[in-house]
Amino acid sequence: MKYMMLVYGREDAWTEQERAECMAESTQLCHELASQGRYLGASPLHPVATATCVRVRNGARLTTDGPFAETSEQLGGFFLIEAANLDEAIAIAGRIPAATKGTVEVRPVFELQGLPK
């Protein structure tokens, strides 16, 4: 089963050196997961200030800058993995370096039929 791991944290929680170390450790984890056939994708996101939200209301597209809600933690990146079950996915989420300063939300991916490969 596929699992999406959404990485949340405070953007100001990391020093530049800590951020670089986190990226290096995350890259290493991705290579390990790939060697096991579990890696499907991962990437950090640019700061929340670069976000644009899109809504369609009454047929009109509306765009706004920034996140749609005020929160103490922001979505900072994601991992998409293949795992046998939720317990295995949770074990992998616990190895994501950003979990030490933030939150990793683990959610099973609903596999919709008919999508392109």
N, C-alpha and C positions, 0 to 999 in steps of 0.2 A: 504494500500500500504506500501511496505517496503522502508525505507530510510536509506542510509548509511551516517553517519556523520563522516567526516575525520577531525581530530583535528590537527592543525598545530601551531607551535610556536617555539620560540628560545629556544634551550635546556638550555642555560645559563640564562634564564629569571627568574628562580625559585630558591629560597633558599631551602635548604633541608626541613625546616619547612613548607614553602609554598607548596612544592611538596607533602608532607605528608597530609596536609590539603586538597589539591586538590583531592588527591586519596580518602580520606575519604568522601568528599562531592560527588565525582563522584560515589562511591559505594552506598551511600545513594540514589542518584538519580536513579541508576540502580534498587535498591530494590523497590522504588516507582513505576517506570515504570513496573516492573515485576508484582506488585500487581494490575496494571491496564491492564495487558495483552499486554503491548506494548514493553517489553524488549525482544530482540532476541539475543543480544550479545554485549560485550564491552570489551576493554582491552587497557592498555597503551602498548607502544612498547619500546624495549630497545633502547639506543641511536643510532643515525644514523651511528656512527662509527662501529657498529656491522652488518650493512647491507651488503648484497651481491646481486648484480644485475646479472640477467641471460638474455642472448640474444642468439638467434639461427640465424646464418647467413650461408647460403649455406650448410645447414645441420649440421653445427658444433656448439656445445654449447660453448659459451664464458661467463666467469664469471669475474666480477670486484668487488672490495671492494667499499663500501660506496654508497652514493646516485648517481643517474645518472645525476644530474644537480646541479649546485651551486645555492643555494637559501638562503634567510635570515631566512626563517622559514622552519622547518623540520616536516615531518609527525610524530606525537608523539603518536597517538592512534586512536581508532575508537569506535563508537557506532553503532549498527544496531538495528533499532526500527521499530515498526509498527505504522503508523499514518493514520488518516483519509484523510489528504490532506497536501499539502506543508505548508500551514499556521500553522497547528498543529506541523509539523516537525520543522519549524523555531522557534516556541515558545519553544519547547523542547531544541533545539540547544542553545538558549539563556540562558538556565539554566545550561549548561555544564560549570563547573568552569574555565576550560582552555580558554574559550572565553574571559575572562577578560584580558588575556595577549597575546592571539594569535587569530587564526581564526578557525572557524568551518565551513567546506564546507558541505553543505547538498545536497545530490543527490538521486533521486529516483533509486531504484534497478530494473533493467530489469529482470523480472522473466522468465527465460528460461525454457521451458517445457522439460521434459525428464531427468532432473537432479535427482540424488538420494535425498531422503528425509532426 
